[in-house]
Amino acid sequence: MSADEFPVPQPVVGPGAVFVEHRLKTPQVSESAYIAPTAVLAGDVTVGPHSRVLFGAVITAEGGPVEIGRNCVVMENAVVRGVPGQETRLGDDVLVGPHAHLTGCVIEGGSRIATGAMVFNGARIETGAEVEFNAVVYVNTVVQAGAAVPMGWFAGGQPAELVAPGDWDRIRAIMGPLDYPGTVFGVGASSLMPDIGRRYARGLALHHRDHILRDERHMLAQEDAH
């Protein structure tokens, strides 16, 4: 198989890919990356060389930047959300499967987040780790390098304890000290959902000032030679 038979495609942002200026920041995409039509990039988002963001995926910087490294693939209908106060970054050679949800977390290089998996705020997936189909990595959790969270299992703690689905007593015991309300919403554990909802809605109100960029204004960043 030669390079002539399978040439490297020209730099492309698919017509109809939605780039949104949010909080006065616009997405920056390396010239060799590919952003599919119907994908959405909003705000302070950086996509590295040779990475691919496929149909229906959403990468949105909701008050915190999102950095996508080199040779990453974010597959159909996945969501990567940046938030204030928590780093959101995909290292090089990361695969994010369809319908996966990542919020305010770090996925180190060579890791795989499978279809339907969820990785919550403050979590870190270390180098070469895997989060399998429909697994959950809870807030402030570290999945150690080379580990795998099995299909549908829960991971919580530092380092992560892996718990089978249905073991609700153990899952609840792990969840408590990790402080979901404080980590995600910045509130105490006793806060009521209406208060949390109003607080969250106020933060998202800044979308009223967004501007959708025309295709010809999509930013393709020059990349280094290596």
C-alpha positions in Angstrom: 0.0 0.0 0.0 1.6 3.3 -1.1 0.9 6.9 -0.2 0.0 7.5 -3.8 -2.9 5.0 -3.5 -4.2 6.6 -0.3 -3.1 10.2 -0.4 -3.5 12.4 2.7 -6.7 14.4 2.2 -6.5 18.2 1.8 -7.3 20.3 4.9 -11.1 20.5 5.2 -13.7 22.1 7.4 -16.9 20.5 6.1 -19.4 23.1 4.7 -22.1 23.5 7.3 -19.8 22.9 10.3 -21.0 25.4 12.9 -18.4 27.6 14.5 -19.7 29.8 17.3 -18.1 32.9 18.8 -18.9 32.5 22.5 -17.6 34.8 25.3 -15.7 36.7 22.6 -13.7 33.5 21.8 -13.7 31.6 18.5 -12.6 28.0 17.7 -9.1 27.5 16.4 -8.6 24.4 14.2 -5.3 23.2 12.8 -5.2 23.2 9.0 -4.9 19.4 8.7 -7.8 18.7 11.0 -11.3 17.8 9.8 -14.6 19.1 11.2 -17.6 17.4 9.7 -20.8 19.2 8.6 -23.3 19.3 11.5 -20.5 19.3 14.1 -20.5 22.3 16.4 -17.5 24.1 18.0 -18.3 26.9 20.4 -16.0 29.4 22.1 -12.4 28.8 23.2 -11.9 25.4 21.5 -8.6 24.3 20.0 -8.4 21.3 17.7 -4.9 19.9 17.0 -3.3 18.6 13.8 -4.8 15.6 12.0 -7.7 15.4 14.5 -11.3 14.6 13.3 -14.6 15.8 14.8 -17.4 13.8 13.2 -21.1 14.4 12.4 -23.2 15.8 15.2 -20.4 16.1 17.7 -20.4 19.2 20.0 -17.3 20.7 21.5 -18.3 23.7 23.6 -16.3 25.9 26.0 -18.8 26.9 28.6 -16.6 29.3 30.6 -13.4 27.2 30.3 -11.3 26.3 27.3 -11.3 22.9 25.5 -8.1 21.6 24.0 -8.0 18.7 21.6 -4.6 17.3 20.8 -3.1 15.7 17.7 -4.6 12.6 15.9 -7.7 12.6 18.1 -11.1 11.4 16.9 -14.3 12.7 18.4 -17.1 10.5 16.9 -20.7 11.1 16.1 -22.9 12.9 18.6 -20.2 13.0 21.3 -20.1 16.0 23.7 -17.0 17.6 25.1 -17.7 20.5 27.5 -15.3 22.9 29.0 -16.3 24.5 32.3 -14.9 27.2 34.7 -12.1 26.1 37.0 -11.5 22.6 35.6 -9.1 21.7 32.8 -10.7 20.2 29.8 -8.2 18.5 27.5 -7.7 15.5 25.3 -4.1 14.5 24.8 -2.7 13.1 21.5 -4.1 9.9 20.0 -7.4 9.9 22.0 -10.6 8.2 20.6 -13.9 9.4 21.9 -16.8 7.1 20.8 -20.3 8.1 19.6 -22.6 9.6 22.3 -19.9 9.8 24.9 -20.1 12.8 27.3 -17.0 14.5 28.7 -17.2 17.5 31.0 -14.4 19.4 32.6 -12.0 16.5 32.5 -8.6 15.4 31.2 -8.1 12.5 28.9 -4.4 11.7 28.6 -2.8 10.5 25.4 -3.5 7.1 23.9 -6.8 6.6 25.8 -10.2 5.4 24.6 -13.6 6.6 25.7 -16.1 4.2 24.3 -19.7 4.6 23.0 -22.0 6.1 25.6 -19.4 6.5 28.3 -19.5 9.5 30.7 -16.5 11.3 32.3 -17.5 14.0 34.8 -15.9 17.2 36.1 -12.5 17.0 37.7 -11.8 13.5 36.5 -8.5 12.4 34.9 -8.1 9.4 32.6 -4.4 8.6 32.6 -2.3 7.5 29.6 -3.5 4.5 27.8 -6.6 3.9 30.0 -9.9 2.8 28.6 -13.5 3.6 29.6 -15.8 1.0 28.1 -19.3 1.2 26.7 -21.8 3.1 29.0 -19.3 3.2 31.9 -19.3 6.2 34.3 -16.2 8.0 35.7 -17.5 10.1 38.5 -16.3 13.6 39.6 -12.8 14.1 40.9 -11.8 10.5 40.0 -8.5 9.3 38.6 -8.5 6.2 36.3 -4.8 5.0 36.4 -2.7 4.5 33.4 -3.4 1.4 31.5 -6.6 0.6 33.5 -10.0 -0.3 32.0 -13.4 0.6 33.4 -15.6 -2.3 32.3 -18.8 -1.9 30.3 -21.5 -0.2 32.4 -19.4 -0.1 35.6 -18.9 2.9 37.9 -15.5 4.4 38.7 -15.0 6.7 41.6 -12.1 7.9 43.8 -8.4 8.6 43.6 -7.3 6.1 42.4 -10.6 4.9 41.0 -12.5 2.0 42.6 -14.4 0.0 40.0 -17.9 -1.0 41.1 -20.3 -3.3 39.2 -23.7 -1.9 38.1 -26.3 -2.6 40.7 -24.1 -2.3 43.8 -25.8 0.9 44.7 -24.8 0.9 48.4 -21.1 0.9 47.5 -21.6 3.4 44.7 -23.4 5.8 47.0 -20.6 5.4 49.6 -18.0 6.4 47.1 -20.0 9.3 45.6 -20.5 11.2 48.9 -16.9 12.4 49.6 -16.3 13.3 46.0 -18.7 16.3 46.2 -20.8 16.3 43.0 -22.8 19.5 43.9 -19.7 21.5 44.8 -17.6 20.3 41.9 -20.3 20.7 39.2 -22.4 23.6 40.4 -20.3 25.2 43.1 -23.0 24.8 45.8 -23.3 22.9 49.0 -24.8 19.4 49.3 -28.0 20.8 50.9 -28.8 23.1 48.0 -32.2 22.5 46.3 -32.5 21.7 42.7 -34.5 24.9 41.8 -31.6 27.0 43.1 -29.1 24.9 41.2 -31.3 25.2 38.0 -31.5 29.0 38.3 -27.8 29.3 38.9 -27.0 27.2 35.9 -29.4 29.0 33.7 -27.8 32.4 34.6 -24.4 31.0 33.6 -25.7 29.8 30.2 -27.5 33.2 29.5 -24.3 34.4 27.9 -25.2 32.3 24.8 -27.6 35.2 24.0 -24.5 37.1 22.8 -23.1 34.3 20.6 -22.4 34.8 16.9 -22.4 32.0 14.4 -19.4 32.4 12.1 -19.9 32.2 8.3 -18.1 29.3 6.7 -15.5 31.6 5.2 -14.5 32.9 8.7 -13.7 29.5 10.1 -10.2 29.7 11.6 -7.6 27.3 10.3 -4.5 27.6 12.4 -1.1 27.1 10.8 0.7 24.2 12.4 4.3 23.4 13.1 6.4 21.2 10.8 6.7 18.1 12.9 
